[in-house]
Amino acid sequence: MLVTILKTRRSLVVNFSPLSDLYLSKINVRGMFQKTDLGIKYHRGVMTRNLFCLLLPRFNMYSLMNIVEAPRIANYLSPAPLFAVHYISFDGTCLTASNNMSVECSFPPERLDRNDMLFVVGSWGAERYANKKLFSWIRVQARLGVKIYSVEQGAYLLARAGLLNNRKATTHWSYIAGFQEQFPDIDIAEQLFTEAGQITCCSGAIAGIDLMLKVIRDQHGEALASEISNQVMHHPVRAGKDPQRKSIGRGLERLGSDVRAAIEIIEANISDPLCVPEIARQVGLSQRQLERQFNKSVGCSIVQFGLLLRLQHARVLLISTDLGVREIATASGFNSLSHFAQAFKKCFGRRPSGNRQAWPEQDSAPHWPGTLGGFLETLNSQQKAKLENQKTL
């Protein structure tokens, strides 16, 4: 795949050329080739699969690259091209990603071939995307038997198109709470990717590499998949059922088993938070022992950590659902609306009503405040200020 980067005044334009001259539809007895339009392609008897990437505005370039790089390397390592990548969109011929780079796209063909693969790539704003023509088009491809993959927030589109009913699905972990609220009948799981018949959901980011290595292994064997894994230095290759997260701000795998157990209990009780003595009882330690271990390992108290998780949960619901602020406060374990609003503003710098978009139109780039590191820095600065005030009294 040729990649041409062009500078414009405000952004970079990336022109992906899939070397379509190499993708041929049939072979004659002499092994000569004929060039045709899109369709099933063969090169000396080897089928070249079309891989269509349906892009949404503000898509995540990193997630897209992790999908298309493995097929590109497969072509590089193979004597014949195995994949042809095409970029399509219902939103114009030049789609800008969240990193301000753009990809040239064509309008989707009316029908794909059942041997084609369709990847729906969405990120910022996909949770509210509502193009009925796109939903209808995706349903047509599903009826034709096309293998369909969602990438990151692309799962929202498949859900609205009705393709995830009675199926297991996933999306990026930061949106799972909002997805569950919008689609309570869909079995959403926080794992790298899910497979359910002709529908696959990928959580995005580097999970795309794991997914595509499995796709290539299934289609072309373990040897080629291993070669690609070596080329991109991706080891070990993870299974779809593997978890998306292994840390919360700090290395969770480095924490003691008791602290990890406490964090899991806190996460499982966001809407109805447990008191510290009950968490300690379930872990099997005294309250004092658990609080000492937790503070030493995580850097804040159990109560403070639980507050941060509930505020993060509330922010996801604010940006990905139409629930009212009071409903979201209750769903996030706050009994007092005023307490929720005050804590939210202290953590995120805005009132809850000002956080209804993941990427507000007036902002030049997305921003995700409320990380554990930032939360701890705020706590430390508050404690220092409190000590300074005590000294001056």
NORFENFEN-V415196 format. One record per helix or strand. SS is the DSSP state (helix for helix, strand for strand). FROM is the first residue (numbers start at 1). TO is the last residue. If there is no record, write none. Layout:
BEGIN
SS & FROM & TO
SS & FROM & TO
END
This chain:
BEGIN
strand & 2 & 7
strand & 12 & 17
helix & 20 & 22
strand & 24 & 27
strand & 33 & 35
strand & 41 & 43
strand & 46 & 55
helix & 61 & 77
strand & 83 & 88
strand & 94 & 96
strand & 101 & 104
strand & 106 & 106
strand & 117 & 122
helix & 126 & 128
helix & 132 & 143
strand & 147 & 152
helix & 154 & 160
strand & 168 & 169
helix & 173 & 182
strand & 187 & 188
strand & 191 & 191
strand & 193 & 196
strand & 199 & 202
helix & 207 & 220
helix & 222 & 231
strand & 243 & 243
helix & 252 & 254
helix & 257 & 268
helix & 276 & 283
helix & 287 & 298
helix & 302 & 320
helix & 325 & 331
helix & 337 & 348
helix & 352 & 354
helix & 372 & 392
END
